[in-house]
């Protein structure tokens, strides 16, 4: 009897929270962004939605599921199912992760491409790391990054970024704002150019698709 009461209270509370969130949802897409790590990427996208006054009820951002691409996809699928089953589904789900050092990188991209909800799930991947997207705000760079003794590809990109952006820190909560709209336009152009060159060369090193997610979020209210 006591267990039944607890379950009933939990159900009532969950329904109340769902009703509250539905009341706050704005009339544009509901989005889930699952990131690698708990700092750089989540903070960057939270700053972006704050800057553009996008509802945090519409856009859920998380980075607490580990850094392996397969764990990111697993968490994304779990959250998608939870919200769908509650009648409050996500319209889009973005899995944000790097290639740098991850054994299941290619496998996860393939799994996302083959997922049942093809128009919902998207891989927002960067090679070698998310910092490559930030570097493109300052310069166009298409040289491949390969592991060196004591110096990973991701660390190489970070060192180049710091030459242009010496105040950069992974825990900075205002990266998007600090880079500014003018540099963003440069980054979008450089990222597309880099991706096209990577496709011509048959290599993804270096490349990023963060620009697609950024562009989508900036236009979400349209």
C-alpha positions in Angstrom: 0.0 0.0 0.0 2.8 2.4 0.9 4.7 1.6 -2.3 1.6 2.3 -4.4 1.2 5.7 -2.7 4.8 6.6 -3.4 4.4 5.6 -7.1 1.2 7.6 -7.3 2.8 10.7 -5.8 5.7 10.4 -8.2 3.4 10.1 -11.2 1.4 13.1 -10.1 4.6 15.1 -9.6 5.9 14.1 -13.1 2.6 15.0 -14.7 2.6 18.4 -12.9 6.2 19.1 -14.1 5.2 18.1 -17.6 2.2 20.4 -17.6 4.4 23.2 -16.3 7.0 22.7 -19.0 4.4 22.5 -21.8 3.0 25.8 -20.6 6.4 27.4 -21.0 7.4 25.9 -24.3 7.7 28.5 -27.1 6.2 27.9 -30.5 9.4 26.6 -32.1 11.4 23.4 -32.2 12.2 21.5 -29.0 15.8 20.5 -29.1 18.2 18.2 -27.2 21.9 18.8 -27.4 24.1 16.1 -25.9 27.7 17.1 -25.6 31.1 15.6 -24.9 32.3 16.8 -21.6 30.7 19.1 -19.0 32.5 22.3 -19.8 33.4 23.8 -23.2 30.6 22.6 -25.4 27.7 22.8 -23.0 28.8 26.3 -21.8 29.2 27.4 -25.4 25.7 26.4 -26.4 24.2 27.7 -23.2 25.8 31.1 -23.9 24.5 31.0 -27.5 20.9 30.4 -26.4 21.1 33.1 -23.8 22.6 35.5 -26.2 19.8 34.9 -28.7 17.1 34.7 -26.0 16.1 31.2 -26.9 14.0 29.4 -24.3 15.9 27.0 -22.1 12.7 24.9 -21.9 12.8 24.4 -25.7 16.5 23.6 -25.7 18.0 21.1 -23.3 21.8 21.0 -23.2 23.7 18.3 -21.3 27.3 17.1 -20.9 27.1 14.7 -18.0 27.1 11.4 -19.9 30.8 10.9 -20.5 33.1 11.7 -23.4 32.9 8.6 -25.5 30.7 9.1 -28.6 28.8 5.9 -28.1 27.8 7.0 -24.5 26.6 10.3 -25.9 24.4 8.6 -28.5 23.1 6.2 -25.8 22.2 9.1 -23.5 20.5 11.0 -26.4 18.4 8.0 -27.3 17.4 7.5 -23.7 16.3 11.1 -23.2 14.5 11.1 -26.6 12.5 8.0 -25.6 11.7 9.5 -22.1 10.3 12.7 -23.5 8.5 11.0 -26.4 6.8 8.6 -23.9 5.7 11.6 -21.8 4.1 13.2 -24.8 6.7 16.0 -24.9 9.0 14.9 -27.7 12.2 16.5 -29.0 12.0 17.7 -32.7 15.8 17.6 -33.1 18.5 15.7 -31.2 22.2 16.8 -31.8 25.1 14.6 -30.6 28.2 16.8 -30.2 31.5 15.0 -30.0 35.2 15.0 -31.2 37.2 12.5 -33.1 40.4 13.1 -31.0 41.3 9.8 -29.4 37.9 8.1 -29.5 37.9 4.5 -30.8 34.1 4.5 -31.4 34.0 7.8 -33.3 33.3 6.3 -36.8 31.0 3.6 -35.4 28.9 6.2 -33.6 28.5 8.4 -36.7 27.4 5.3 -38.7 24.9 4.4 -36.0 23.4 7.9 -36.0 23.1 7.8 -39.8 21.3 4.4 -39.5 19.0 5.4 -36.7 15.2 5.0 -37.1 14.5 8.7 -36.5 16.8 9.9 -39.4 15.3 13.4 -39.5 15.6 13.8 -35.7 19.2 12.7 -34.8 22.3 14.5 -36.1 26.0 14.0 -35.5 27.7 17.3 -34.9 31.2 16.1 -35.0 34.6 17.9 -35.1 38.0 16.7 -36.2 40.2 16.7 -34.2 38.3 18.7 -31.6 35.7 21.3 -30.8 38.5 23.9 -30.5 39.0 23.6 -34.3 35.6 25.3 -34.7 36.8 28.0 -32.4 40.1 28.4 -34.3 38.2 29.0 -37.5 36.8 32.2 -36.0 40.4 33.6 -36.5 41.9 31.8 -39.5 41.2 29.4 -42.2 43.3 26.2 -41.6 43.0 23.0 -43.5 46.2 21.2 -42.5 45.7 17.7 -41.1 46.4 17.2 -37.4 48.2 14.0 -36.6 49.3 12.6 -33.2 52.9 13.6 -32.3 54.9 12.3 -29.4 53.5 13.9 -26.3 51.2 16.2 -28.3 47.7 15.0 -29.3 45.9 16.5 -32.3 43.5 18.2 -30.0 46.3 19.8 -28.0 47.9 21.1 -31.2 44.6 22.8 -32.1 44.3 24.2 -28.6 47.8 25.7 -28.8 47.0 27.4 -32.1 43.7 28.8 -30.7 45.5 30.3 -27.7 47.8 32.3 -30.0 44.6 34.2 -31.3 42.5 33.8 -28.1 44.9 33.8 -25.1 42.1 34.2 -22.6 40.4 31.0 -23.7 39.6 28.5 -21.0 37.4 25.4 -21.3 35.4 26.5 -18.3 34.6 30.0 -19.7 30.8 30.5 -19.7 30.9 33.3 -22.2 32.9 31.9 -25.2 30.2 32.5 -27.7 29.6 36.1 -26.6 33.4 36.8 -26.4 34.0 35.7 -30.0 31.3 38.0 -31.3 29.0 38.0 -34.4 31.6 39.3 -36.8 34.0 36.5 -36.0 31.1 34.0 -36.2 30.5 35.0 -39.8 34.1 34.3 -40.6 34.0 30.9 -38.8 30.9 29.8 -40.7 32.5 30.6 -44.0 35.8 28.9 -43.0 34.0 25.8 -41.7 32.1 25.3 -44.9 35.2 25.8 -47.0 37.1 23.3 -44.8 34.3 20.8 -45.0 34.2 21.1 -48.8 38.0 20.6 -49.0 37.9 17.6 -46.7 35.2 16.0 -48.9 37.3 16.6 -52.0 40.3 15.1 -50.4 38.4 12.1 -49.0 39.5 12.9 -45.5 37.7 14.5 -42.5 40.9 15.8 -41.0 40.3 18.6 -40.2 36.6 19.4 -40.4 33.6 20.4 -38.3 29.9 20.5 -38.5 29.3 22.7 -35.5 28.4 25.5 -37.9 25.2 23.6 -38.9 24.0 23.5 -35.3 24.9 27.1 -34.6 23.1 28.2 -37.8 20.0 26.2 -36.9 19.9 27.6 -33.3 20.3 31.2 -34.5 17.4 30.7 -36.9 15.2 28.6 -34.7 12.7 31.3 -34.0 12.2 31.9 -37.7 
